[in-house]
């Protein structure tokens, strides 16, 4: 089938990018114009999806639909500067696209925006195009969008670090290195799973403060951690570094991340080398990657350092990062227990926090990671660490919200939770809002405890 279409315009120029973010822009895909959609035409996040029995394909979310990028390429709708990125989307993961860098991916995004906008060339061909190009998000399986070679988890919220430190070390909650060095540990890439994958309660060694010896069994303190995942775009060669001024060029985009944590295993095993089996049994990521281009209107400074705190060392300080290193995201955690599902009750929101409430920016974390010459690769995941604020109701895990189960939460149906029970579903959501911009969202990052 050939539609002999007029190819849409769109390149990587600042003007073309600005046009994709124009709040007046609407799509001929009706669901993209719903006021509460996470995926208006201003977003266009990348994903990988699979129809029944077919190979995985790269897509871009629009409203309730996904654009099949290879189908658009095959119909001659992507051309010129967008061609390299469109060809990279023939792969079954996003790694090849991530490796190309910001400008090729931007050219592809601007052409797709032109194709999908109301009043553009795509609308003229809507009747012939839509069946070949669009697939419902509800009719496909969404996959992990990239092959993740390495996953690193940071600890960038000073509020989380202080609250947790106080429980483990009441006299010495925040260790002296915290305000100098972005703290992180190497996580496990093999157990990163996509939203919707059930999470099995881990077994392990548990030893309470009054136990003479540890015992082995299912974790009694299973928790979630509300985090943001940054996906690495182009990497750096072993032995080279990434200056902070260039960090944005190495970040492909952001997703939501739930760093499931077994607190009893963690308390017993974490010294002296840090998290291990308490963390690596599962980490859930949301399937849609919101690009830095789509997040452009939501860049902002991260929270100011307190008076008396040290200034970042020179390699972690940059004017652009100081002014725009943060992302104005609102992040929420929702819980639905098995009993709530059976009773038809809606999920309840446990917390709402801001991604600007961090001590270190994603750029500072990326630059620090490569500062010793460690090579980052396309598709690597950098977790932000649990996003918690200073105020009540902004804490991004149960450990903090319930003070290690000492102050359990009472749910609307009378159930209580100190930590997670089997059958509990945890859903993370996130969205970006700013004056003069259309709200964009991240979709869901969900998992049920088995
Ligand atoms: Mn974590």
Boltz pocket constraint, residues with backbone or C-beta under 6 A from the ligand:
constraints:
  - pocket:
      binder: B
      contacts: [[A, 153], [A, 154], [A, 225], [A, 227], [A, 259], [A, 383], [A, 385], [A, 386]]
      max_distance: 6.0
